Amino acid sequence: MKKLLLATAFCGVYMQASYAQQSGKKPLTHEVYDSWKEVEGTSISNNGEYILYHINPQEGDGELLIRNNASRTSVQFARATKAVFSNDSRFVVFQIKPAYNKVRQLKLKKAKAEDLPKDSLAIVNLQSKAITKVPRVKSFVLPKAGNNLLAYQLEKPVSTAKASSKKTESEPVSSPMPVTRTAGRVNNRPGGAFVAGNNKKEASELVLLNLLSGQEQRFKNVSAYSFSEKGNMLYYVREKQDSLHQAGVFAFNTASLKEIPIDTGRVSYQSLGIDKAGEQLAFLATQDSLGTEIRYFSLHLWSSGSNKTITVADTASQGMPANWMVSENSNLHFSENGKRLFFGTVPRPKHYEKDTTQLEEDKVSLDIWTYKDPLIQPMQQKQQSRDMRRSFVAMYDVKGKRIQQLATLEVPDVYFDAYHQADVALGVSDEEYKVSIGYDTPTRKDAYLIDLKSGKYKEVLKGVRGIPQLSPLGQYLYWYEPSDSSWHAMSTKSGADVNLTRRIGLPFYDEDNDVPSLPGSYGVAGWAEKDSYLLVYDRFDIWQLDPAGKKAAVNLTDGYGRSNSLRLRYEQLDEEEKFIGAQAALYLSAFNLKDKSGGFYRDYLNKTVMPEKLLLSPHGYTNLAKAKNSDRFTFRRGSFQEYNDLYAATGPTFATAEKISNANPQIADYLWGTVELVNWRSSDGTDLEGLLYKPENFDPGKKYPMLVYFYERSSHGLYTHRVPSPSRSTINIPYFVSNDYLVFVPDIVYKDGYPGESAMDCVVPGVMSLVDKGFVDEKNMALQGQSWGGYQIAYMITRTNLFKAAMAGAPVSNMTSAYGGIRWSTGMSRQFQYERTQSRIGGTLWEKPLQFIENSPLFFADRVETPLLIMHNDQDGAVPWYQGIEYFMALRRLKKPVWMLVYNGEDHNLVQRKNRKDLSVRITQYFDYYLKGKPAPKWMQGVPSILKGKEYGFELIETAAEEQD
């Protein structure tokens, strides 16, 4: 038998090698992962004349490309990161990282963090082609709307002793542009962002540079800084240097080039908040040092008009709740018109005296769980850090000089209109319903309208399951209510609840929902200007709804989506968009639900015309972007056989569209494959779809081993490109297809109470429909899946011996024990998953005990005949790893072939690249052994604990057979 298996395997390898030799292509190996790259950080200049994008390998040094759209040429910069255009499109600014291998070698030599090479800053003049470079820069910022200015902060200077023993590293630039280096002693931030050091208040020199003149202003010992939106002001915090140079907050007028002291002499300053005009600054200050147990902060406001700083809020301020204080974690921000300042408050923490009468080893460490706790202890502990930093929003009326507390302990979440200028805010609370988190989903909420003039609350919604929100101008409250599957709106003046979709006659709920819970909506596109219409989605189209309920609903896309099986969705091209303009063109993504093709369309709010097709093809389209001041666009396009490269289009109708990146040309050197949509019927007659991946040299007259991978539904990913990369938990499809496997990815639909049986009813008929085609080696088929997929596989092998091997990652094996467990990543009870969501039992353990048992693989372990490889890591925060242990121990006792991989310190899916590479090799060895007859790797015979760390996946070539010889 062994000789037959080896002969069959040799024949397959020979045929693949023969095709590879003829085509000049080679199969993918695990060594190629690091050479595969991703396009990231794409941006188009405001004038549309330039496009930048990064091409980064999975590990190693990446590069930045800046493309001139007129000349269609690009320049490259090695190791560049965080690149941004200036507002006027004249400059590109970015950081240059040290060489990956150089840093790695220094780390191997145990070099200290301060001795590692630091990032440099590069400034590219797109007109003159000149490049200016600055060494040792840790952060930089450009004004959001201003021009010609850049602020950057230097690393601390290297000490004289260290500097004399080191050579200054020069950063090569792979472009023909001339390079200028500036002396200097940057983290990319959008304009106006607050850039601060960590809690240790690390300070260093800040440089303000005029990009046109080259003129510099330098500021010593700065720990935080921020531009105003227009760049008319640069604000910064200076730390104390000595008794003559106290800590303080300063402004620098970038027009007059004058420094303005705002406040000095306090111990610490933080959290700069700037109004839109750049003429008001809010900040926090304290006289308490970092080591103080409770630090009391005060809120201050400076105005450029008066050049005066006033204290807005402290513990004694009128309007501050009793025994509350200004939160040091406040997010300071102004209303659009600068008339309101929003900040955070918090109850003063209690001071507990330290018990000095006991030794630490005598003190009890204890968690007390009670049935009255709103949240169970693990959830409280997981949220503790967030809760300790939580603040409750309050408002300061700049003109009226009045504080109004808005959020409370009972109503902790407060939301505003898009401009923070309406006289009403929205308060939302789930405090009354927290005890049911973990089994009652979606969580109920109460909603309140808050009068910002009087501070009065008015309860307007009780126990809703949707998510109430305010319209851009604050004229309406709106939400989708799962309990009646409808969109609702409520005037913030009249308080009348209007059901907006009840009379349309089409579903606005997710029609594919197959969990025992109320279905969600298809989502919302946005609001038309002046709060005139709410735009929502059905399965295919976009609807225009009058929030007052007086005008009839209008199908904005004229039913075009439904008529053509197209899912049309609005693409927001302005990231700061608050509403959709009445005259705006609507750019829509399109996805054909039948053939899975994609593209883009265009439509209008104010025109009764059918959507206009711009692009539609058998590809996946994503990331549509538009230049702010021109009709130039970028988008990503790909398919299984084409990487998702970057494309550029010119004109409002995409008259010309061309590919501008080529991130992975090496794909042409490898055997790749094809993918096709396949159809079959489940055991109960339901029509189903799935994906079948075939080797590039597919021969219908040959029989291929087949891997079956699934989760829930994946057929919409027909044109998804899959990059060769080491596995986090599942098979890498391109790798296995390149190595002469078929891979089948079936869709699964579920019946409440029978998740395991549902998987059987969908997957097995799909597999057999392919076997009937004659090219599947039915004696060499295997299953693989992770998490929910892992559970289904663990269940299926108790019901069928159709598969020669299986791998299940993080499987639930015993629903009765898993039901009462904890999702340790969130601290939540796992009960909700079985009663209302993915596990689909639809009831409690005491209501449906038989269904919990029937769907638990552990109770039927004696029926398993299929060899099983389990991966379950010891820090899994989603599925407790004892679920893997329970199944392993049962199968082991029954003398079934079973292995379990436990990556130490890893979570549900692998994070560390070394472990991902290791798992990829082991998965391949396991399936190659069972489905291709290759020799068993040594680890499958067992690795004693004493040898842990002495065997390594890439070196596992010795086989059991060789050992016996």
Disulfide bonds with the S-S distance in Angstrom:
none
